[in-house]
């Protein structure tokens, strides 16, 4: 199976579980989410893939050590999914805000994606260095 598909599947599970729980909690507190807001939860995965392509060239070109490959595809996708699902959380906290709900969600999506990519970039640079040191 393609590494991108595996990564996306591992992203979908935590992102959707957390997002659906937040949506149900929001309905209990009279916060209604728009469908377009739900799509914002996929931004961290797009950031993860973009960062992987920039550093390694592609997920298929990631270091060939099985431990590093599993770490990159599985664990990082799950971590991105948790952060992606949490994008909807500020809507519950700021439900009485005068800002448009889509604005709140887009700001939180942008900030969470930028923070995720920033910290993963540092980690990927270390993995790339480790892979180079082991291959030499």
C-alpha positions, 0 to 999 in steps of 0.5 A: 500500500502507498505510504501516503494512504497509510499515513492518511488512514492513521491520521483519519482515526484520531482526527475524526474521533476527537472532532466528532467528540468536540462536535457532539459536545458543542451540540450539547452546549448549543454550538453548531459547526458548519461543514466547512469547519470540519474540513479544517481538521485536515490542514495538519496532515497537509502540513505534515506531507508538505514538510515530509516532501520538503525534507525527504523528497517524498514519504517513499524516499524517507530513510529506509530503516524500518523503525524510522519509517514506522515512526514517520508514517504511523506515529507522526500521522497519529500526532497530527490527527490529534492536533487536527481534531483539536482545531475545533476546540476554540469554538467551544471556548469562545462560543460567546465571541463576536467573531464569525465562527469560521474566523475562529476555526480558521485562525486556530487551524492556521496556528495549530498547523504552523506550530505542528510543522515547526516542531516536526521540522526540527524533529525531521532534521534530526531524523535526517541527520540520524539516517545520514550518520547510520548510512555512512 
